[in-house]
Protein backbone atom coordinates (compact mmCIF):
# COMPACT_ATOMS: atom_id res chain seq x y z
CA UNK A 1 0.00 0.00 0.00
CA UNK A 2 1.76 3.12 -1.26
CA UNK A 3 1.22 6.58 0.16
CA UNK A 4 -0.52 8.80 -2.40
CA UNK A 5 0.40 12.47 -2.03
CA UNK A 6 -2.71 13.77 -3.80
CA UNK A 7 -5.36 11.32 -2.57
CA UNK A 8 -8.69 12.78 -1.46
CA UNK A 9 -9.01 13.31 2.30
CA UNK A 10 -12.09 11.46 3.57
CA UNK A 11 -12.99 12.54 7.13
CA UNK A 12 -13.16 9.60 9.52
CA UNK A 13 -11.99 7.21 6.79
CA UNK A 14 -8.71 7.94 4.99
CA UNK A 15 -5.98 10.26 3.74
CA UNK A 16 -2.89 9.69 1.63
CA UNK A 17 -4.49 6.53 0.25
CA UNK A 18 -4.41 4.92 3.72
CA UNK A 19 -7.53 3.86 5.60
CA UNK A 20 -7.83 4.13 9.36
CA UNK A 21 -7.48 0.63 10.80
CA UNK A 22 -4.89 -0.51 8.23
CA UNK A 23 -2.16 -2.76 9.68
CA UNK A 24 1.03 -0.71 9.83
CA UNK A 25 3.11 -3.64 8.54
CA UNK A 26 1.36 -3.29 5.13
CA UNK A 27 2.27 0.39 4.96
CA UNK A 28 5.89 -0.01 6.06
CA UNK A 29 6.45 -2.83 3.55
CA UNK A 30 5.70 -0.54 0.59
CA UNK A 31 7.02 2.82 1.85
CA UNK A 32 10.73 2.67 2.69
CA UNK A 33 10.90 6.45 3.25
CA UNK A 34 8.83 6.15 6.44
CA UNK A 35 10.52 6.14 9.84
CA UNK A 36 9.02 4.30 12.79
CA UNK A 37 9.48 5.79 16.24
CA UNK A 38 9.67 3.81 19.44
CA UNK A 39 6.30 3.22 21.10
CA UNK A 40 5.34 5.41 24.05
CA UNK A 41 2.49 4.31 26.30
CA UNK A 42 1.31 1.87 23.62
CA UNK A 43 1.32 4.43 20.79
CA UNK A 44 3.94 4.88 18.08
CA UNK A 45 4.34 7.33 15.20
CA UNK A 46 5.32 6.58 11.64
CA UNK A 47 6.72 9.69 9.96
CA UNK A 48 7.24 10.53 6.32
CA UNK A 49 7.68 13.66 4.22
CA UNK A 50 3.93 14.23 3.74
CA UNK A 51 2.24 12.09 6.38
CA UNK A 52 2.47 11.11 10.05
CA UNK A 53 0.58 8.03 11.21
CA UNK A 54 -0.38 7.41 14.83
CA UNK A 55 -0.37 3.68 15.51
CA UNK A 56 -1.78 1.62 18.36
CA UNK A 57 -1.78 -2.17 18.57
CA UNK A 58 -0.24 -2.36 15.10
CA UNK A 59 -2.95 -0.47 13.22
CA UNK A 60 -3.33 3.14 12.03
CA UNK A 61 -5.56 5.16 14.37
CA UNK A 62 -4.89 8.69 13.03
CA UNK A 63 -3.48 10.14 9.81
CA UNK A 64 -1.92 13.62 9.75
CA UNK A 65 -1.01 15.13 6.37
CA UNK A 66 1.43 18.02 6.06
CA UNK A 67 4.30 19.37 3.96
CA UNK A 68 3.62 19.21 0.22
CA UNK A 69 0.52 17.03 0.52
CA UNK A 70 -1.96 18.13 -2.15
CA UNK A 71 -5.09 16.03 -1.51
CA UNK A 72 -8.25 17.92 -0.57
CA UNK A 73 -11.54 17.38 1.24
CA UNK A 74 -14.45 17.30 -1.22
CA UNK A 75 -12.02 18.76 -3.77
CA UNK A 76 -12.26 22.10 -1.95
CA UNK A 77 -10.17 22.45 1.20
CA UNK A 78 -6.56 21.44 1.71
CA UNK A 79 -3.22 22.55 3.04
CA UNK A 80 -2.72 26.23 2.29
CA UNK A 81 -6.42 27.07 2.55
CA UNK A 82 -7.32 29.82 4.99
CA UNK A 83 -9.70 29.48 7.93
CA UNK A 84 -12.04 31.89 6.10
CA UNK A 85 -12.10 29.57 3.05
CA UNK A 86 -12.68 26.58 5.30
CA UNK A 87 -15.63 28.32 6.96
CA UNK A 88 -17.15 29.44 3.65
CA UNK A 89 -16.95 25.96 2.14
CA UNK A 90 -17.58 23.63 5.09
CA UNK A 91 -19.31 25.65 7.79
CA UNK A 92 -18.61 27.21 11.17
CA UNK A 93 -15.55 26.13 13.12
CA UNK A 94 -14.66 25.80 16.77
CA UNK A 95 -11.38 25.68 18.61
CA UNK A 96 -10.02 22.18 19.02
CA UNK A 97 -8.46 20.64 22.09
CA UNK A 98 -4.93 21.81 21.32
CA UNK A 99 -3.39 25.20 20.48
CA UNK A 100 -3.91 25.90 16.80
CA UNK A 101 -6.43 23.12 16.20
CA UNK A 102 -9.77 23.76 14.49
CA UNK A 103 -12.78 21.44 14.37
CA UNK A 104 -15.77 21.64 12.03
CA UNK A 105 -18.79 20.42 14.06
CA UNK A 106 -20.73 19.26 10.98
CA UNK A 107 -17.69 17.35 9.66
CA UNK A 108 -16.62 14.77 12.26
CA UNK A 109 -13.52 12.66 11.78
CA UNK A 110 -11.22 15.47 10.69
CA UNK A 111 -9.36 18.35 12.34
CA UNK A 112 -7.22 21.17 11.05
CA UNK A 113 -4.07 22.77 12.44
CA UNK A 114 -3.15 26.31 11.48
CA UNK A 115 0.10 28.19 11.44
CA UNK A 116 1.14 29.64 14.81
CA UNK A 117 -0.67 32.83 15.83
CA UNK A 118 0.79 35.95 14.33
CA UNK A 119 -0.15 39.39 13.07
CA UNK A 120 -3.08 38.19 10.92
CA UNK A 121 -6.62 37.82 12.22
CA UNK A 122 -7.56 34.18 13.08
CA UNK A 123 -9.83 33.82 10.03
CA UNK A 124 -6.84 34.54 7.77
CA UNK A 125 -4.67 31.84 9.38
CA UNK A 126 -3.43 29.18 6.95
CA UNK A 127 -4.05 25.44 7.39
CA UNK A 128 -0.70 23.63 7.67
CA UNK A 129 -1.83 20.14 8.81
CA UNK A 130 -5.02 18.11 8.41
CA UNK A 131 -5.76 15.11 10.62
CA UNK A 132 -8.12 12.24 9.96
CA UNK A 133 -9.36 10.26 12.96
CA UNK A 134 -12.30 8.13 13.93
CA UNK A 135 -15.32 10.10 15.07
C-alpha positions in Angstrom: 0.0 0.0 0.0 1.8 3.1 -1.3 1.2 6.6 0.2 -0.5 8.8 -2.4 0.4 12.5 -2.0 -2.7 13.8 -3.8 -5.4 11.3 -2.6 -8.7 12.8 -1.5 -9.0 13.3 2.3 -12.1 11.5 3.6 -13.0 12.5 7.1 -13.2 9.6 9.5 -12.0 7.2 6.8 -8.7 7.9 5.0 -6.0 10.3 3.7 -2.9 9.7 1.6 -4.5 6.5 0.3 -4.4 4.9 3.7 -7.5 3.9 5.6 -7.8 4.1 9.4 -7.5 0.6 10.8 -4.9 -0.5 8.2 -2.2 -2.8 9.7 1.0 -0.7 9.8 3.1 -3.6 8.5 1.4 -3.3 5.1 2.3 0.4 5.0 5.9 0.0 6.1 6.4 -2.8 3.5 5.7 -0.5 0.6 7.0 2.8 1.8 10.7 2.7 2.7 10.9 6.4 3.3 8.8 6.2 6.4 10.5 6.1 9.8 9.0 4.3 12.8 9.5 5.8 16.2 9.7 3.8 19.4 6.3 3.2 21.1 5.3 5.4 24.1 2.5 4.3 26.3 1.3 1.9 23.6 1.3 4.4 20.8 3.9 4.9 18.1 4.3 7.3 15.2 5.3 6.6 11.6 6.7 9.7 10.0 7.2 10.5 6.3 7.7 13.7 4.2 3.9 14.2 3.7 2.2 12.1 6.4 2.5 11.1 10.0 0.6 8.0 11.2 -0.4 7.4 14.8 -0.4 3.7 15.5 -1.8 1.6 18.4 -1.8 -2.2 18.6 -0.2 -2.4 15.1 -3.0 -0.5 13.2 -3.3 3.1 12.0 -5.6 5.2 14.4 -4.9 8.7 13.0 -3.5 10.1 9.8 -1.9 13.6 9.8 -1.0 15.1 6.4 1.4 18.0 6.1 4.3 19.4 4.0 3.6 19.2 0.2 0.5 17.0 0.5 -2.0 18.1 -2.2 -5.1 16.0 -1.5 -8.2 17.9 -0.6 -11.5 17.4 1.2 -14.5 17.3 -1.2 -12.0 18.8 -3.8 -12.3 22.1 -1.9 -10.2 22.5 1.2 -6.6 21.4 1.7 -3.2 22.5 3.0 -2.7 26.2 2.3 -6.4 27.1 2.6 -7.3 29.8 5.0 -9.7 29.5 7.9 -12.0 31.9 6.1 -12.1 29.6 3.1 -12.7 26.6 5.3 -15.6 28.3 7.0 -17.1 29.4 3.6 -16.9 26.0 2.1 -17.6 23.6 5.1 -19.3 25.6 7.8 -18.6 27.2 11.2 -15.6 26.1 13.1 -14.7 25.8 16.8 -11.4 25.7 18.6 -10.0 22.2 19.0 -8.5 20.6 22.1 -4.9 21.8 21.3 -3.4 25.2 20.5 -3.9 25.9 16.8 -6.4 23.1 16.2 -9.8 23.8 14.5 -12.8 21.4 14.4 -15.8 21.6 12.0 -18.8 20.4 14.1 -20.7 19.3 11.0 -17.7 17.4 9.7 -16.6 14.8 12.3 -13.5 12.7 11.8 -11.2 15.5 10.7 -9.4 18.3 12.3 -7.2 21.2 11.0 -4.1 22.8 12.4 -3.1 26.3 11.5 0.1 28.2 11.4 1.1 29.6 14.8 -0.7 32.8 15.8 0.8 36.0 14.3 -0.1 39.4 13.1 -3.1 38.2 10.9 -6.6 37.8 12.2 -7.6 34.2 13.1 -9.8 33.8 10.0 -6.8 34.5 7.8 -4.7 31.8 9.4 -3.4 29.2 6.9 -4.0 25.4 7.4 -0.7 23.6 7.7 -1.8 20.1 8.8 -5.0 18.1 8.4 -5.8 15.1 10.6 -8.1 12.2 10.0 -9.4 10.3 13.0 -12.3 8.1 13.9 -15.3 10.1 15.1 
